[in-house]
Amino acid sequence: MGITSAIVLLAVIWFMVLFIVLPFRVTTQGEAGEVVPGTPSSAPDVTNLKAKFKLVSVIAIVLWCVIYGIVMSGVISVTDLDFFDQMRR
């Protein structure tokens, strides 16, 4: 695995984990009881993005290390994922 593919893999994992974590522990303006005029009551009141970004980064790096280790050890290779026998030709 080259450096570019390792960085791309980390970016994909990071964004996937981000989209999973974003809806957790969000307080809406309707729940807080203070709706800003011009916004829907379902708009977030407190998002805690800084804490979520830190959590996502830690989870993504751990997952990346596991996947990188599996790929580099040879347990799973590209030919194992070739379900349509395109690489055997």
C-alpha positions, 0 to 999 in steps of 0.5 A: 500500500502506497502513501497515497492509498493509505491517506485516501483510506484514512480519509474515507474511514474518517468521513464514514465515522464522522457521518456515523457520530454526527447525530449522537448527543445533539440537542436541538433548539426545540429541546432546549426551548430557545428557537432562534428566529428564522431557523427550524426547531430541529436545528442543533443548539449544541453540536460539540463539533470539536469533541466529535472531531477528536473522537472521530479522529481517534476511532478512525486512526484505530480502524485504519491501523487494523485495516492497514495491518490486515492489508499489509500482512497479506491476510486479505489481498486484492485478488481475494476481493475479485468476485468476478475473476477479472484479475485472473485473465 
